[in-house]
Every structure is written in C-alpha cells, then in structure tokens.
Amino acid sequence: MRPVMDSIVDAIGGTPLVRLDRLTRHLGVSGTILAKLDYLNPGFSKKDRAALGIIEEAERAGTLKPGQTVVELTSGNMGTGLAIVCGIRGYPFIAVMSKGNSEERARMMRALGAEVVLVDQLPGSVPGQVSGGDLALVDGEAKRITQERGAFRADQFHRDGNWRAHYRTTGRSSGSRAAGRSTRSSISSARAAAMPA
C-alpha cells in the first residue's frame, strides 16, 4: 500500500503491472505479457508522467519561472496532466485545442483550473476529426498566446522531459516490478510510446 501523499502530483506514476496470462495462453506463446495500467494515474493517462517530466525539467533548467503561465496544444490527455501539475505547482495553465476535440475533455481541464482556448476547425473539416490542418491552426494559436503572454510552451513533441519521464519512471518501474523476468519488450514499448513522432 502506498503512503499518504503530500499532493496529487505524488500519485503520478507507480501504476501497477498486471499479468495477462489468459492472453498468453490464448496466443499460445511462452513468456509473460504484462500490462502497465497508466490509466490509474490522477489524469487517467500516461501523459501525466510526461506533463510532470516537462515541468520538472523546465524548473531545473530555469526556463519556467515561478508563477509563469504554461501553454500547450492538446487533444485532452496532456492538457489534463498539465492542468493537474500546474495547479499544484502554482502555474496558470492554458490548454489550446481544436473545436474538433471532445468538449468533455475541455470541461475536465476547466474543472482542474485550466483556461481552455478552442480553435475553429478549417472550413469543411469533419466535427470530431482533427486534421493536420486543424492541428496547425491550434499550434499557431498556442505560439501566439505563448508570445503574447510571455508564457512557457510545454511543447510536448519536442521537450526532452516528455520521453525522459517515461525512461526514468515507466521503464524502470516496469523493469523492477517484473522481478527479474526479461522485460526488454515492455521497456522498449514504454520508450517508443514516449518518443516524439
């Protein structure tokens, strides 16, 4: 059992591994398949780890100043993680997302204290489907807001704090909890999931 934590941020990571023995038997493979249950993080996603990693890295480097606004484009998961971390650490957070994304995710981020800026989709875009062009509009708005407010851009696709959070926590946690079993594929999967495209 985990001890009482000082804040919700301390609950990020440390999610359980579960053996998928029925799947192993069904597939007729030898070995062990493990599932990392990162949906049990406070924001229900592995992106909580990345959000914390980006903020901690920026704090260490001095690129994020106390009380400075944080801005990020999001479809919801990274924004939720950042809303949690920024709320606890005292950084105003602005989530910039396409109107093609889920309104429920926008409501969740607002409930966590984020300011949510919704960007119109391109003419002819399909509601609920965010195109590359829609994403470019969101990125442009995030850049504009960052410049206008002197904010820190979390920039999840380019900040090393993203993949390093998984390297330091997801991979090591999975490896140590696998109790000496060969964990090469599970650690590689965690790293691949964290690497920017």
Beta strands, then each sheet from edge to edge (+ up, - down):
strand 1: 17-19
strand 2: 34-36
strand 3: 70-73
strand 4: 93-98
strand 5: 115-119
strand 6: 152-153
sheet 1: 1+ 2-
sheet 2: 5+ 4+ 3+ 6+
end
